[in-house]
Amino acid sequence: MATRNYTVLRDARRVDTGDPYRPRGGGPALESLRSPPEPQVESTSLSLREVRDAARDPAVAAIAPVMPTRLIHPFDADAAAASTAWGVSAVKADESPFTGAGVSVAVLDTGVEAGHAAFAGVTVTEQDFSGSGNGDRQGHGTHCCGTILGREVDGTRIGVATGATRLLVGKVLGDDGSGDSDMIFRGIQWALEQNADVISMSLGFDFPGMVAGLVAQRWPADLATSLALEAYRGNLRMFDALMEMVEARAAFGQGTVLVAAAGNESRREVDPDYEIAVSIPAAAQGIVAVGALATAATGLSVAAFSNTFPQVSAPGVGVISARVGGGLRALSGTSMATPHVAGVTALWWEAMRTAPVRPNATAVAARLLASARTGGFVDGTDPADRGLGIVTAPLAPVS
């Protein structure tokens, strides 16, 4: 019987120990009241019969076929035109009394050049899930990390949360920018185990690439599309199940806020109606989906490439940040907008930890969304394209 590769999400609390005297009815429900969920990601090869059998296991929260992923490729920008890291001031990080001190940030991407001057004084923990080794030979991950917490480089402030000193880097995309869904889920599990306060993901699931790959293997186009759709649907449900567990963990402690890029597939410069909707992981329930903004003569505008239906938006055109090999470079994309949101989330974590009531991830995410600004956009901006507005750093202590 043919088998396929699957990712299996379990709740480790519900794994059967084989104790014959453990109650079969109500045991897991009672356990869920005592302790937070423990996401456990496994990779395995299964037949369809084995998939059905596994789905009946009460410890299994979700099963999804492994499918290809890719970084959300940015666009090169004119560094001369983008002479300053304008996003830092646009989200008002330069006006905030908070710096992200004490906050742990995880970035799941192509790795990081930890020795770059932008990360001086930062404790960087790396974990490779791609098989290509730690470090960043693509450049995407280093740029994203720099926007979140990078220090000054050549006199230019590039980071939003410049006081954050703990950076967790999960390399879930190889040196060519490709990976698979299993790498991402294992990366998220690792970041949760490392007690990350924020997880930033500037990547997407490669539905067209999966179809093309199957067709190249002589699959009929309709069958290849159906199989890719099944994998996409399964992985969306996997993310939803994982996020239910992440949100439940917040009730037992601080928890984690996940942010992800909306994607760069829209082409409004071709036709205003040429808009592609947010895809996974950004489309999953509980993940903050991020769109990209540019500056125009009359205010902020939605980038032509930015996918529609994000929850919030942030600067994503002409963003200056760390370049592999040293120095700075300017890039554009929702990949560049997402780390602005991750950085602002770190500022909100610090701000809310100064409040009388101990915060959790649900409260931090609520503040992040509620504080988004709708002023300053060009007339006629569609709310579906900008979401709730541009994210804004906390400007005063939280009472």
N, C-alpha and C positions, 0 to 999 in steps of 0.2 A: 504494500500500500504506500502511495507517494506521501512524502512528508514535506513540510515547509518549516522555516525558522519563525519562531514566535517569541514575543516577550510576554512573560507572565508576571502580573502584579499580585502579590500576596500581602495580607496583613499578618505580620509575624506573631501577633497575639493569638491568632486563630489557628495556628498550626497544631494539628493533632499530635499529642505526645505519645499516643498509644495507651494511655492510662485507661484500663477497662472500667474504672469507677468514676471517671470524669463524666458529669452530666452531658448528654448529647443535646438536650433541648435547653435553650436559654443560656448556656455557658458562655458563648461568644458575646451575647448581648450584655450579660453581667460584666464580663471582662472589659467591654468597651466603656463602661461607666467608671472603671477603676484606673485605667491607664490610657495614654494617647495611642493612636494608631501607629504601627511600625511598618512603613512601606518597605517591602522586600521585592526587588526586581530580579527575575531569573530569565536566562536565555535558554531556549531548548528547541529541539526539532520534534514536531508532532504530526501525526496523521489527523485527518478530520475526526476519526473516531476518538482519538486521544484528546483532541480539543474539546469535544462534547463531554467526555468523562471529566476532564479538568474543570470545566465550567460548573460541574455539580459540586465541586469541592468548596465547602463554606469558607475556607481560608483564601480562596482565589477571588480577588476583587475585579480583575479584568484580564483578558487575553487579546493580544493584537499581533497580526503578522508584521514581521520586520519589514520596513520600507525605507528607501533611500531618503537622506536629508542633505541639505546644502546650506552654506552660508548665504545670507541675503546680500548679493553682490552690490557693493556701493558704486557710486559714480565718482570719477576723479573731479576735483574742483580746483579752481584757480586759487592757489595759495596767496598770490599777490592781492587778489580781490578780497579774499577772506583774511585780512591782516591781523584780526583779533579773534579770540575764541568768543564770539558774540553770544553763544548759547548760555554761557555762565551768567551774563547779566540779564539775558532775556527771561531766564527762570528765576531771577532775583537771588541767585546764590551769593552774589557779591554783597548783597544787602542783609543777608541773614546772620544772626548772631551764632548760628550753629555751623559746625564743620563736619559732622558725621563721626565725631570722636566716640570710640567704643563700639562702633557698628561693624559687623562682619558682612562683607559683600562677596558674592560668588558670581563669576562670569563663566558661562558655558559657551565656548567659541573655539577658535583655532589655536588657543594657547596664549602665552604672553612672553615678551622679552623682559624677564624680571630685572635684568641689569640696567635697563633704560633709566636715565636720570629722572624721568617722571615718577619713578617708584622708589626714590630714595627715602629710607625710613619706613617703608611699608614691608610688613611680613607677608611674603608671598608663599602660598602652599599650592603646589601643582599636582595634578593627577591626570594621567593620560588614559583616555578611553578609546582613542582612535587607532592605536597600534603604531603611530608614527613618532612617538617619543615626545617628551615635554619640550617646551619652547615654542616659539611662534615663527615659522618660516613663511607664513602667508601675509601677516601684517594686520589682518582684520581684528583679531582679538586684542592685540596691543593697543590699537587705536581706541577700541571700546573701553578698555580698562583705564586708559588715560583720561577719557572724558568723565568717568565716574569719580576717580579720586586722584588723578595725576597732580603732581606738584608743578611748580613753575619750571618751564624749560626755556632757556634763553630769554628770561624776563617776561615770558607770557604765561599767564595762568590758564591752564587747560581743564582743570578738574572742578567738578561741582562740589564734592565732599572731600575737601583737602585735608581734613583731620582724621579721616578713616585710615587705620593702619593695618587692618587685617584683610587681605585679598585672597580669596580661594578661586583658583583657576582650574576648571575642568575642561580638558581638551577633548571635545566631542566631535570635532571636525578635523580631518587630516590636513596635511600640508597643501593639498589641492583644493581644500574647501568643501570636501564631500564627507559624508558619514552615513549613519543609519539611525533609525529611531531607537534601537536598543542602546546605543551609546548615550543618547540624550536621557533616557529614563534612568540609566545607571548613574549618569552625571548628576541628575536631580537627587537621586537617593543619597549619593555621596555628599552633596551640598547640605542636605537636610541633616545627615549624620554629623556633619561638621558644624551644625548650629548656625548656618548662614541666616542673617536677618533679611537679606535681599538676594534674589537670584535673577540675573540679567541674561536674556537669550536673544541674540540677533541672528536668528536662523529660521529655516522653514522646511517643510516636508515637500519632497520633490515628486509630486504626482505626475507631471508630464514626463519626467525622467524615468519613472518606473514604467510607464506605458511604453516609452521608446525602447527601453531595455528589453522588455518582453517581446515587442515586435521584432527587435533585432535577433531574438532567439527563435523566430519563426512562429510566434503566437499570432493567431488572427487578431486584428485590431480591436474588434468588439470584445473578444474574450480578455485581451490584455487590459482594456479599459475597465471591464467589470472587475477583474482581479485587483487592479490598482484602487478602484473605488471601494472595494471591500476592505483593503488594507487601510485606506484613508479613514473610512468610517470607524474601523476597529481602533485605530490609534487615537481618534478624537474621543472615543468612549474611554480609552485607557487614560488619557489626560484628565477627563472629567472625573473618573474614579480616583485617580491620584490626587486631584485637587480637593475632592471631598475629604480625603484623608489629611491633606495639608491643613485645610480649614478646621477640621476637628482637632488637630494638634494644637491649634491656637487657643482652644478652650482650656488646655492643660498648662500652658506656658506662653511664651512670647510668640512662637511661630515664625513663619517666613512669608514674605511678599514676593511673588514672581511677576516679572515684567517681560514682555516679548515684542519683537518688531512686527508691525502689521504687514510688511512686505512692499516691494518696489515694482509691482507688475502693472499698475495703472498707467495709462498713457493719455492724460488730459490734454497734452500738447497736440495730439493727433485729433482728438474729439473730446469735448467736455464730458460726454457720457461714457467714454472709454474708461470705466472704473472697475477694478477687480476688488472683490471683498477680502477682508482679513482671512488668513488661513491659519492652520495650526502650526505651532502651539498657541499663537496669540488668540485664536478663536475659541480656545477651551474655556469652560466656565471657571471663573476665579482668577484667571491670569489677566493682568493689566495689559491691554493691547495698545501699542504706541504708533501714532502717525507722525509724519515729518512736516516741518514748517520751513518756509523761506521768508526772507525779508523782501518787501516790495516798497514802492515809493509812498504808498498810503497806509502801510502797516504790515502785519503778518499775513502770509498767504499759505495755503496748503500746497505742498510740493506736487508737481504734476505726476510724479511716479508713485506717490503715497497711496496705499490701498485704503479703500473706504471702510467705514464702520469701526474705527478705533475707539477706545474709551477716552483716551486723552492724546494730546499731541505735544511735541517738543521740537526745538531746533534740529533740523536734519539736512540743511543745505550749506555747503561751505564751512563745515565743522573742522576746526584745527585740533589735532591731538597728536599723540606720540607715534613716531614712525620707527619701524624696525630698522636697526642700524644706527639709531640716534637722530635727534632733531625732531622736526614736526612735519606733518603733511595735512592737507585739507581733503576731506571726502564728503560725499553727500549720500543720503539714504536713510531709510527708517532704522537701519543698523546704527546710525549716528544719533538718531533721536532717542532710541531706547536707553542708552547709558545715561543720558541727561535725566530721564525719569528714575532710573536706578539710583543715581546720585541724590536727587531730590528726596527719594524715599528714605535714603540713609539720613538725611537731615531731619526728616520728620520722625524717624526712630529716635534720634538723639533728643529732639525737642520734647517728645511725649514721655521720654524717660525722666524728664525733669518735673513732670506733672505729679500731683499727689497720688493719682491712681496709676498703678502699673499697667502699661499698655500691652496689647497683643497685636498680631499681624492684621487682624480684622479691623481694629481701630485705626491703625496706621494707614492702611489702604483707604479707609473711609475718609480720613483727613486729606490724603493725597488727592483723591477724586473731588472732594468738596471744595478744595482750595484752588482748583483749576480756574483760570481767568478766561473770560470770553471777550473782554475789551481789547482793542488794539488790532483786531483783524480787519482786513479789507472788506468793504461793503459787499454783501452778497455771498459771503463764505457759507457754505453748506454745513450745518452742524453735524451731518452724517460723516463729513470728511474730516472735521477737526475734533470730533468727540466732545467731551465736556469743556475743552479749552486747553490752553497751555499750562502745564504744571508749574506750580509756584512754590518756592522754598518758604519755610516758616519764617516770619519776620519778627516774631516776638515769642516770649515764653508761653507755653500752654498752661492755662489755668484749670 
